[in-house]
Amino acid sequence: MDNEYYNRNKVVYRRGKQLHDPVSDLYRKVLNDWYGTERSSVEMASHSPKTIHIKALLEDVAKQAVSWQTSLLIKLQNNWEKIVGKQIANIASPVAIRYHVVYIEVTHSAWLNELSGEIKDKILHNVIKVCGEKNCDDIKFVPQGRRFKN
């Protein structure tokens, strides 16, 4: 059957057009008998499942498929330049979150010492603003090339 598929409600579609829906046909006949032809369409709509916005559906799927650490890491990576500024964003980027610690990869080992101290405290403060206190306790700078599995 060329381009034919079923959706979750067992409705047959071919090339994007609905062919036959036996369940809806049965509901429609029963509701016509109970309420009459004018009222049956209103009742049919009230018994139909509610529509779901695609954004909400995708967020639910992403929550089930992705761990909270990966979700936070993506959020950090997308907002990294706003969090640390353009200069630091050019030399450092978040690569993993493990046990409430954000690991930040730096381009050269000399930056490991430069970014410690007061700058580290400011970055940690900004990261906590984005991640939340319960999700981030500390940040650690690591040399470039260290691999993490998230």
Phi and psi restraints in degrees (value plus and minus 20) as a CYANA .aco file:
   2 ASP   PHI     -91.3   -51.3
   2 ASP   PSI     101.8   141.8
   3 ASN   PHI      35.1    75.1
   3 ASN   PSI      16.2    56.2
   4 GLU   PHI    -126.8   -86.8
   4 GLU   PSI     117.6   157.6
   5 TYR   PHI    -172.8  -132.8
   5 TYR   PSI     144.6   184.6
   6 TYR   PHI    -131.7   -91.7
   6 TYR   PSI     122.4   162.4
   7 ASN   PHI    -115.1   -75.1
   7 ASN   PSI    -193.1  -153.1
   8 ARG   PHI     -80.5   -40.5
   8 ARG   PSI     -48.9    -8.9
   9 ASN   PHI    -110.9   -70.9
   9 ASN   PSI      -5.9    34.1
  10 LYS   PHI      42.3    82.3
  10 LYS   PSI      10.8    50.8
  11 VAL   PHI    -108.3   -68.3
  11 VAL   PSI     112.2   152.2
  12 VAL   PHI    -108.8   -68.8
  12 VAL   PSI     109.5   149.5
  13 TYR   PHI    -143.2  -103.2
  13 TYR   PSI     123.9   163.9
  14 ARG   PHI    -156.2  -116.2
  14 ARG   PSI     103.9   143.9
  15 ARG   PHI      32.4    72.4
  15 ARG   PSI      19.7    59.7
  16 GLY   PHI      62.5   102.5
  16 GLY   PSI     -22.3    17.7
  17 LYS   PHI    -128.7   -88.7
  17 LYS   PSI     118.3   158.3
  18 GLN   PHI     -93.1   -53.1
  18 GLN   PSI     109.2   149.2
  19 LEU   PHI    -115.1   -75.1
  19 LEU   PSI     -72.5   -32.5
  20 HIS   PHI    -176.3  -136.3
  20 HIS   PSI     117.1   157.1
  21 ASP   PHI    -151.6  -111.6
  21 ASP   PSI      69.3   109.3
  22 PRO   PHI     -83.2   -43.2
  22 PRO   PSI     -53.7   -13.7
  23 VAL   PHI     -87.8   -47.8
  23 VAL   PSI     -66.9   -26.9
  24 SER   PHI     -84.6   -44.6
  24 SER   PSI     -56.9   -16.9
  25 ASP   PHI     -81.9   -41.9
  25 ASP   PSI     -62.9   -22.9
  26 LEU   PHI     -84.9   -44.9
  26 LEU   PSI     -66.5   -26.5
  27 TYR   PHI     -78.5   -38.5
  27 TYR   PSI     -65.0   -25.0
  28 ARG   PHI     -80.7   -40.7
  28 ARG   PSI     -63.3   -23.3
  29 LYS   PHI     -85.1   -45.1
  29 LYS   PSI     -64.5   -24.5
  30 VAL   PHI     -83.9   -43.9
  30 VAL   PSI     -64.7   -24.7
  31 LEU   PHI     -87.8   -47.8
  31 LEU   PSI     -54.0   -14.0
  32 ASN   PHI     -82.2   -42.2
  32 ASN   PSI     -62.0   -22.0
  33 ASP   PHI     -85.9   -45.9
  33 ASP   PSI     -61.0   -21.0
  34 TRP   PHI     -96.5   -56.5
  34 TRP   PSI     -67.0   -27.0
  35 TYR   PHI    -128.8   -88.8
  35 TYR   PSI     -32.9     7.1
  36 GLY   PHI      71.2   111.2
  36 GLY   PSI     146.7   186.7
  37 THR   PHI     -88.0   -48.0
  37 THR   PSI     -54.6   -14.6
  38 GLU   PHI     -90.7   -50.7
  38 GLU   PSI     -65.3   -25.3
  39 ARG   PHI    -102.3   -62.3
  39 ARG   PSI     -41.7    -1.7
  40 SER   PHI     -83.5   -43.5
  40 SER   PSI     -55.3   -15.3
  41 SER   PHI     -87.5   -47.5
  41 SER   PSI     -56.3   -16.3
  42 VAL   PHI     -86.6   -46.6
  42 VAL   PSI     -63.9   -23.9
  43 GLU   PHI     -85.5   -45.5
  43 GLU   PSI     -57.6   -17.6
  44 MET   PHI     -80.3   -40.3
  44 MET   PSI     -63.6   -23.6
  45 ALA   PHI     -85.7   -45.7
  45 ALA   PSI     -57.5   -17.5
  46 SER   PHI     -91.3   -51.3
  46 SER   PSI     -44.9    -4.9
  47 HIS   PHI    -112.7   -72.7
  47 HIS   PSI     -24.8    15.2
  48 SER   PHI     -98.3   -58.3
  48 SER   PSI     131.9   171.9
  49 PRO   PHI     -84.9   -44.9
  49 PRO   PSI     127.5   167.5
  50 LYS   PHI     -87.6   -47.6
  50 LYS   PSI     127.8   167.8
  51 THR   PHI     -96.4   -56.4
  51 THR   PSI     129.3   169.3
  52 ILE   PHI    -140.1  -100.1
  52 ILE   PSI     111.7   151.7
  53 HIS   PHI     -87.4   -47.4
  53 HIS   PSI     117.8   157.8
  54 ILE   PHI     -79.2   -39.2
  54 ILE   PSI     -54.0   -14.0
  55 LYS   PHI     -83.0   -43.0
  55 LYS   PSI     -64.5   -24.5
  56 ALA   PHI     -85.0   -45.0
  56 ALA   PSI     -59.9   -19.9
  57 LEU   PHI     -83.5   -43.5
  57 LEU   PSI     -65.6   -25.6
  58 LEU   PHI     -85.8   -45.8
  58 LEU   PSI     -57.9   -17.9
  59 GLU   PHI     -83.0   -43.0
  59 GLU   PSI     -61.3   -21.3
  60 ASP   PHI     -83.8   -43.8
  60 ASP   PSI     -62.6   -22.6
  61 VAL   PHI     -84.5   -44.5
  61 VAL   PSI     -63.1   -23.1
  62 ALA   PHI     -84.0   -44.0
  62 ALA   PSI     -58.8   -18.8
  63 LYS   PHI     -82.8   -42.8
  63 LYS   PSI     -56.3   -16.3
  64 GLN   PHI     -96.4   -56.4
  64 GLN   PSI     -51.7   -11.7
  65 ALA   PHI    -110.2   -70.2
  65 ALA   PSI     -43.4    -3.4
  66 VAL   PHI    -140.7  -100.7
  66 VAL   PSI     117.6   157.6
  67 SER   PHI     -90.0   -50.0
  67 SER   PSI     142.7   182.7
  68 TRP   PHI     -84.5   -44.5
  68 TRP   PSI     -52.1   -12.1
  69 GLN   PHI     -86.0   -46.0
  69 GLN   PSI     -63.6   -23.6
  70 THR   PHI     -85.0   -45.0
  70 THR   PSI     -61.1   -21.1
  71 SER   PHI     -81.1   -41.1
  71 SER   PSI     -64.9   -24.9
  72 LEU   PHI     -86.2   -46.2
  72 LEU   PSI     -58.7   -18.7
  73 LEU   PHI     -81.6   -41.6
  73 LEU   PSI     -63.4   -23.4
  74 ILE   PHI     -82.5   -42.5
  74 ILE   PSI     -61.1   -21.1
  75 LYS   PHI     -82.2   -42.2
  75 LYS   PSI     -63.4   -23.4
  76 LEU   PHI     -83.2   -43.2
  76 LEU   PSI     -66.5   -26.5
  77 GLN   PHI     -81.7   -41.7
  77 GLN   PSI     -59.2   -19.2
  78 ASN   PHI     -89.9   -49.9
  78 ASN   PSI     -47.5    -7.5
  79 ASN   PHI    -130.7   -90.7
  79 ASN   PSI      -6.1    33.9
  80 TRP   PHI     -78.2   -38.2
  80 TRP   PSI     -65.6   -25.6
  81 GLU   PHI     -83.8   -43.8
  81 GLU   PSI     -56.0   -16.0
  82 LYS   PHI     -89.0   -49.0
  82 LYS   PSI     -53.8   -13.8
  83 ILE   PHI     -92.4   -52.4
  83 ILE   PSI     -65.2   -25.2
  84 VAL   PHI    -133.0   -93.0
  84 VAL   PSI     -31.8     8.2
  85 GLY   PHI      74.9   114.9
  85 GLY   PSI     141.3   181.3
  86 LYS   PHI     -85.9   -45.9
  86 LYS   PSI     -61.5   -21.5
  87 GLN   PHI     -83.3   -43.3
  87 GLN   PSI     -67.1   -27.1
  88 ILE   PHI     -92.0   -52.0
  88 ILE   PSI     -54.4   -14.4
  89 ALA   PHI     -82.0   -42.0
  89 ALA   PSI     -48.0    -8.0
  90 ASN   PHI     -92.7   -52.7
  90 ASN   PSI     -42.8    -2.8
  91 ILE   PHI    -133.7   -93.7
  91 ILE   PSI     -30.6     9.4
  92 ALA   PHI    -163.4  -123.4
  92 ALA   PSI     125.5   165.5
  93 SER   PHI    -172.1  -132.1
  93 SER   PSI     126.4   166.4
  94 PRO   PHI     -91.0   -51.0
  94 PRO   PSI     116.3   156.3
  95 VAL   PHI    -142.5  -102.5
  95 VAL   PSI     -39.9     0.1
  96 ALA   PHI    -183.2  -143.2
  96 ALA   PSI     139.5   179.5
  97 ILE   PHI    -149.9  -109.9
  97 ILE   PSI     101.2   141.2
  98 ARG   PHI    -153.5  -113.5
  98 ARG   PSI     107.5   147.5
  99 TYR   PHI      28.6    68.6
  99 TYR   PSI      26.8    66.8
 100 HIS   PHI      46.0    86.0
 100 HIS   PSI       1.3    41.3
 101 VAL   PHI    -136.8   -96.8
 101 VAL   PSI     107.6   147.6
 102 VAL   PHI    -111.8   -71.8
 102 VAL   PSI     102.6   142.6
 103 TYR   PHI    -114.7   -74.7
 103 TYR   PSI     107.6   147.6
 104 ILE   PHI    -137.6   -97.6
 104 ILE   PSI     101.5   141.5
 105 GLU   PHI    -106.1   -66.1
 105 GLU   PSI     112.9   152.9
 106 VAL   PHI    -131.7   -91.7
 106 VAL   PSI     131.5   171.5
 107 THR   PHI     -91.7   -51.7
 107 THR   PSI     -46.3    -6.3
 108 HIS   PHI    -162.5  -122.5
 108 HIS   PSI     126.9   166.9
 109 SER   PHI     -83.8   -43.8
 109 SER   PSI     -42.4    -2.4
 110 ALA   PHI     -83.9   -43.9
 110 ALA   PSI     -47.5    -7.5
 111 TRP   PHI     -92.6   -52.6
 111 TRP   PSI     -37.9     2.1
 112 LEU   PHI     -78.7   -38.7
 112 LEU   PSI     -64.1   -24.1
 113 ASN   PHI     -97.0   -57.0
 113 ASN   PSI     -58.5   -18.5
 114 GLU   PHI     -82.7   -42.7
 114 GLU   PSI     -55.9   -15.9
 115 LEU   PHI    -109.2   -69.2
 115 LEU   PSI     -19.1    20.9
 116 SER   PHI    -103.9   -63.9
 116 SER   PSI     149.8   189.8
 117 GLY   PHI      64.1   104.1
 117 GLY   PSI    -154.5  -114.5
 118 GLU   PHI     -83.0   -43.0
 118 GLU   PSI     -58.7   -18.7
 119 ILE   PHI     -84.7   -44.7
 119 ILE   PSI     -60.3   -20.3
 120 LYS   PHI     -80.9   -40.9
 120 LYS   PSI     -62.4   -22.4
 121 ASP   PHI     -82.1   -42.1
 121 ASP   PSI     -60.9   -20.9
 122 LYS   PHI     -85.8   -45.8
 122 LYS   PSI     -63.2   -23.2
 123 ILE   PHI     -83.8   -43.8
 123 ILE   PSI     -64.0   -24.0
 124 LEU   PHI     -79.4   -39.4
 124 LEU   PSI     -64.4   -24.4
 125 HIS   PHI     -78.2   -38.2
 125 HIS   PSI     -65.4   -25.4
 126 ASN   PHI     -89.4   -49.4
 126 ASN   PSI     -56.8   -16.8
 127 VAL   PHI     -85.7   -45.7
 127 VAL   PSI     -61.7   -21.7
 128 ILE   PHI     -83.5   -43.5
 128 ILE   PSI     -54.8   -14.8
 129 LYS   PHI     -79.5   -39.5
 129 LYS   PSI     -58.8   -18.8
 130 VAL   PHI    -100.5   -60.5
 130 VAL   PSI     -65.1   -25.1
 131 CYS   PHI    -104.4   -64.4
 131 CYS   PSI     -51.9   -11.9
 132 GLY   PHI      78.8   118.8
 132 GLY   PSI     127.6   167.6
 133 GLU   PHI     -82.5   -42.5
 133 GLU   PSI     -55.2   -15.2
 134 LYS   PHI     -94.7   -54.7
 134 LYS   PSI     -36.0     4.0
 135 ASN   PHI    -120.9   -80.9
 135 ASN   PSI     -33.6     6.4
 136 CYS   PHI    -162.3  -122.3
 136 CYS   PSI     100.4   140.4
 137 ASP   PHI    -123.5   -83.5
 137 ASP   PSI     -50.1   -10.1
 138 ASP   PHI    -176.7  -136.7
 138 ASP   PSI     146.4   186.4
 139 ILE   PHI    -147.1  -107.1
 139 ILE   PSI     127.2   167.2
 140 LYS   PHI    -152.3  -112.3
 140 LYS   PSI     115.7   155.7
 141 PHE   PHI    -112.3   -72.3
 141 PHE   PSI     114.7   154.7
 142 VAL   PHI    -148.4  -108.4
 142 VAL   PSI     130.8   170.8
 143 PRO   PHI     -87.7   -47.7
 143 PRO   PSI     132.9   172.9
 144 GLN   PHI     -81.3   -41.3
 144 GLN   PSI     121.0   161.0
 145 GLY   PHI      83.4   123.4
 145 GLY   PSI     -34.9     5.1
 146 ARG   PHI     -92.3   -52.3
 146 ARG   PSI     107.5   147.5
 147 ARG   PHI    -123.3   -83.3
 147 ARG   PSI     119.3   159.3
 148 PHE   PHI    -144.3  -104.3
 148 PHE   PSI     126.7   166.7
 149 LYS   PHI    -125.2   -85.2
 149 LYS   PSI     100.1   140.1
